[in-house]
Amino acid sequence: MFTFKLQPALNYRKSIEEKKLVDFSDGKKLLEKEIERLEAIQNERAELLGQLKKMQGGHFSAADVALYLSYIELCKEKKNRQREVVQKASREVDAQREALLESVKNRKSMDVLKERQFQEYQENTAAFERRTADETAVLRFARRNK
């Protein structure tokens, strides 16, 4: 029966790969969420600019325009801060992707080693069975000729 001597190491590498996959998945979800927040801020700013343009034809006070402009400026600052958050999350996801790829490589190398050792085991078993069959055939032949 074939037993892979490094099976505990392979199991450990598989568990590490699974953990890194979960981390990568969580990081990707977080990045998507931050991108959605950035888009919401951009949409809000665009909507405010549209409302300000609509006000051009009508009667409005300077205080209203000043309020709109200050809120638009606030949205611009929020957008810049959110862009930084998105960039940071993107860098983290890239690092997690690299770590995941590295752990996949490590696990695959162990899988390849296991497969090679299994093939070697099968070859050795087949050779042993051939030798046994040959010896049995020689002994039977020798018994018949006595």
N, C-alpha and C positions, 0 to 999 in steps of 0.2 A: 504494500500500500504506500502510495506517494505521500510524503509529508514535506512541506516546504519549511526549511529550518528558520527562514527569516519571516515567517507568517506574522509574528507579533509586530515586527517592524512595518510590514505591509499594512496591517490593520491600523497601526498608529498613523501612517501616512494617509490612509483613506480618511481617518477621522479628522486629521488636520485639513485635508482638502475640503471635506464637508463643511468644516467651520469657516474656512476662508470663502467658500461659496456663499454661505449664509451672510457673512460680513459684506461681501461684494453686493449681494442682492439688496441688503438693507441700505448700503451706501448709495446704490443706484436709485432706490425708491426715494431716499432723502434728496438726492440731486434733482429728480423729477419734480418733487414737491417744491424745492427752492426755485426751480425754473418757472413753475406755475405762479409762484408768488411774484417773481420778477415780471412776468407777462401781465399779471393783474395790475401791478403798479404802472406799467407802461400804458395799459388800456385806460386806467383811471386818468392818467395825465393827458392822454389823447382826448378823452371825453371832456375834460376841463378846458382844454384848448378849443375844442369845438363849441362849447358853451360860451366861451369868451368871444369867439368870432361871431356867434349869433347875436350877441349883445351889441355889436357895432352899429347895427341899423336902428336900434331902439333907444329908449331913454334909460339911462343908467347913471349911477353916481360914481364919483371917483373912489369912494370907500369900497364899493362893490368890486371895482376893477382891481384895487389894491389888494383886497382879500383874495380874489382869484389868483392874482400874480404871486402872492406869497404862498398860497397853497400849491400852485404849480411848481414853485421853487422847492417847496418841501417835498413834493413828489419826486423831483429831480434828485434831491439828496437821498431819498429813500431808495430810488432806483440805483444810484451809485453804490450805496451800501449793500443792496441786495446783489448787485453784480459781483461784488467782492465775495459775498457769501457763496454765490454760485461757483465762482472760480475756485474757492477753497474746497467746496464739496466735489468739484470736478477733479481737482488734484488728488483728493483722498480716494475717489473712485478709481482713478488711474493707478494709484499705488496699490489698492486692493486687487485690481485686475492683474497687475504684475505679480503680486504675492500668490494669487490663485493660479496663474499660469505656471509659476515656479513649483507650487505644490503638485499640480497636475503632472508636470515633468518628472518630479521625484517619484510619484506613485507609478507612473507608466514605466519608469526604468525598473522599478521593483517587479511590476507585472511581467515585463520582458524577461527578467532574470528568472522569475517563477516559471514562465512558459518554457524557457530553455532547459531548466532543470527537470521539468516534467517530461519534455521530449527525450532528454538524456535517460531519464528513468525508464521510459517506455522502450527505448532502444536497448538498454541493458537488460530489461525484462525479456524482451523478444529474443535477444542473443542467448540469454540463460535458457529459455524454453527450447530454442533450437539445439543448444548443446545437450540438454537433457533428452530431447527426442532422438538426437543422433546417438547418444550413449545407449539409450534403450534399444534402438534399432541394431546397433553393433552387438549388444548382449544377446538379443534374440537370434541374430544370425549365428553368433558363436554357439549358442545352445543347440540350434538345429543341426549344425555341422558336426557336433560331437558324437 
